[in-house]
């Protein structure tokens, strides 16, 4: 079977022959129907392939969620075991232990800031940010026939498979 590009090219070539008086309407109609049937069959096969790939994507999404949950469970278990060991070391008064293959110790973390009330922070500590454009508000105004300079509504097209 030809590819979709070739089928489309043949169909367009046949459409150009509509004005040719040497070819009978029956012959041209039959040829157009044949090409249309071939196009439909090719399109159907492509849609089936797309649906198959979408099914694979859904399966991979589910597997990704399952693996993320398993990863999170492992991380939580690690954190819990570390805290359990840390509490045991602190309760026993140990700061360091040499376990042969591993050394463990209680160490200070790097200093960090705890913000108690953001309203009291001096402006010199604020990070300036570029303003963001609210596209949803612009679209809403444009839909309500409100002129927004520098903007227009754009409506594209895309393939839908139902």
ROSE-108550 format. One line per field, with one value per residue (C-alpha): residue in one letter; x, y, z; residue number from 0. Coordinates in steps of 0.02 Angstrom, whole numbers. Layout:
resn: (A / ...) $
east: (X / ...) $
north: (Y / ...) $
up: (Z / ...) $
resi: (NUM / ...) $
This chain:
resn: (X / X / X / X / X / X / X / X / X / X / X / X / X / X / X / X / X / X / X / X / X / X / X / X / X / X / X / X / X / X / X / X / X / X / X / X / X / X / X / X / X / X / X / X / X / X / X / X / X / X / X / X / X / X / X / X / X / X / X / X / X / X / X / X / X / X / X / X / X / X / X / X / X / X / X / X / X / X / X / X / X / X / X / X / X / X / X / X / X / X / X / X / X / X / X / X / X / X / X / X / X / X / X / X / X / X / X / X / X / X / X / X / X / X / X / X / X / X / X / X / X / X / X / X / X / X / X / X / X / X / X / X / X / X / X / X / X / X / X / X / X / X / X / X / X / X / X / X / X / X / X / X / X / X / X / X / X / X / X / X / X / X) $
east: (0 / 61 / 98 / -24 / 77 / 72 / -114 / -149 / -43 / -139 / -305 / -253 / -192 / -361 / -449 / -347 / -411 / -591 / -579 / -500 / -633 / -536 / -573 / -751 / -842 / -868 / -683 / -635 / -769 / -714 / -531 / -576 / -678 / -533 / -410 / -535 / -556 / -367 / -351 / -487 / -402 / -234 / -313 / -400 / -235 / -149 / -288 / -276 / -88 / -115 / -241 / -117 / 20 / -100 / -139 / 47 / 66 / -76 / 5 / 172 / 86 / 10 / 177 / 262 / 136 / 161 / 351 / 340 / 233 / 357 / 502 / 413 / 381 / 567 / 617 / 497 / 567 / 745 / 698 / 611 / 760 / 882 / 777 / 763 / 952 / 982 / 864 / 952 / 1123 / 1064 / 976 / 1134 / 1246 / 1349 / 1409 / 1510 / 1518 / 1644 / 1553 / 1695 / 1623 / 1525 / 1552 / 1401 / 1395 / 1279 / 1331 / 1263 / 1170 / 1213 / 1131 / 962 / 835 / 665 / 542 / 425 / 329 / 352 / 272 / 417 / 553 / 643 / 616 / 803 / 780 / 642 / 683 / 612 / 520 / 465 / 278 / 182 / 49 / -121 / -170 / -333 / -392 / -341 / -434 / -587 / -584 / -558 / -704 / -809 / -761 / -646 / -499 / -331 / -187 / -53 / -164 / -281 / -377 / -295 / -393 / -290 / -345 / -291 / -336 / -471 / -498 / -658) $
north: (0 / 175 / 301 / 439 / 570 / 468 / 434 / 619 / 665 / 542 / 609 / 789 / 738 / 659 / 817 / 916 / 800 / 851 / 983 / 862 / 816 / 664 / 567 / 510 / 555 / 370 / 330 / 482 / 450 / 269 / 320 / 452 / 323 / 200 / 330 / 387 / 206 / 185 / 348 / 293 / 126 / 210 / 338 / 198 / 104 / 263 / 295 / 115 / 137 / 303 / 219 / 78 / 203 / 301 / 140 / 111 / 289 / 261 / 100 / 189 / 330 / 202 / 115 / 283 / 322 / 150 / 170 / 347 / 281 / 140 / 264 / 377 / 229 / 185 / 366 / 374 / 210 / 277 / 439 / 343 / 227 / 373 / 465 / 304 / 282 / 468 / 463 / 307 / 389 / 547 / 450 / 346 / 500 / 443 / 575 / 456 / 270 / 173 / 20 / -52 / -31 / 127 / 275 / 367 / 531 / 668 / 828 / 1004 / 1052 / 1212 / 1367 / 1415 / 1553 / 1527 / 1666 / 1705 / 1852 / 1901 / 2072 / 2125 / 2085 / 2238 / 2271 / 2252 / 2063 / 2048 / 1980 / 2082 / 1978 / 2015 / 2042 / 1898 / 1920 / 1851 / 1770 / 1702 / 1878 / 1943 / 1801 / 1834 / 2020 / 1985 / 1863 / 2001 / 2120 / 2224 / 2291 / 2234 / 2321 / 2204 / 2050 / 1951 / 1790 / 1642 / 1484 / 1342 / 1173 / 1000 / 822 / 744 / 557 / 496) $
up: (0 / -41 / 94 / 137 / 43 / -119 / -102 / -72 / -223 / -333 / -269 / -305 / -479 / -514 / -456 / -582 / -719 / -686 / -822 / -947 / -1075 / -1138 / -979 / -954 / -795 / -753 / -766 / -665 / -534 / -518 / -500 / -370 / -272 / -277 / -214 / -82 / -23 / -17 / 80 / 202 / 230 / 259 / 377 / 473 / 493 / 554 / 680 / 743 / 763 / 856 / 973 / 1004 / 1048 / 1160 / 1251 / 1276 / 1341 / 1465 / 1524 / 1544 / 1641 / 1760 / 1779 / 1810 / 1948 / 2025 / 2022 / 2094 / 2237 / 2267 / 2261 / 2387 / 2501 / 2495 / 2530 / 2678 / 2744 / 2727 / 2815 / 2954 / 2979 / 2981 / 3111 / 3214 / 3210 / 3247 / 3396 / 3459 / 3445 / 3533 / 3672 / 3700 / 3701 / 3551 / 3427 / 3317 / 3287 / 3184 / 3120 / 3017 / 2843 / 2889 / 3001 / 3070 / 3164 / 3220 / 3131 / 3121 / 2963 / 2868 / 2940 / 2866 / 2890 / 2968 / 2917 / 3061 / 2985 / 2801 / 2830 / 2941 / 2813 / 2743 / 2556 / 2521 / 2546 / 2418 / 2246 / 2102 / 1972 / 1795 / 1783 / 1706 / 1573 / 1621 / 1455 / 1525 / 1571 / 1399 / 1311 / 1417 / 1373 / 1188 / 1189 / 1267 / 1124 / 1234 / 1133 / 1204 / 1114 / 1050 / 1062 / 953 / 972 / 888 / 854 / 781 / 720 / 769 / 729 / 841 / 847 / 927) $
resi: (0 / 1 / 2 / 3 / 4 / 5 / 6 / 7 / 8 / 9 / 10 / 11 / 12 / 13 / 14 / 15 / 16 / 17 / 18 / 19 / 20 / 21 / 22 / 23 / 24 / 25 / 26 / 27 / 28 / 29 / 30 / 31 / 32 / 33 / 34 / 35 / 36 / 37 / 38 / 39 / 40 / 41 / 42 / 43 / 44 / 45 / 46 / 47 / 48 / 49 / 50 / 51 / 52 / 53 / 54 / 55 / 56 / 57 / 58 / 59 / 60 / 61 / 62 / 63 / 64 / 65 / 66 / 67 / 68 / 69 / 70 / 71 / 72 / 73 / 74 / 75 / 76 / 77 / 78 / 79 / 80 / 81 / 82 / 83 / 84 / 85 / 86 / 87 / 88 / 89 / 90 / 91 / 92 / 93 / 94 / 95 / 96 / 97 / 98 / 99 / 100 / 101 / 102 / 103 / 104 / 105 / 106 / 107 / 108 / 109 / 110 / 111 / 112 / 113 / 114 / 115 / 116 / 117 / 118 / 119 / 120 / 121 / 122 / 123 / 124 / 125 / 126 / 127 / 128 / 129 / 130 / 131 / 132 / 133 / 134 / 135 / 136 / 137 / 138 / 139 / 140 / 141 / 142 / 143 / 144 / 145 / 146 / 147 / 148 / 149 / 150 / 151 / 152 / 153 / 154 / 155 / 156 / 157 / 158 / 159 / 160 / 161) $
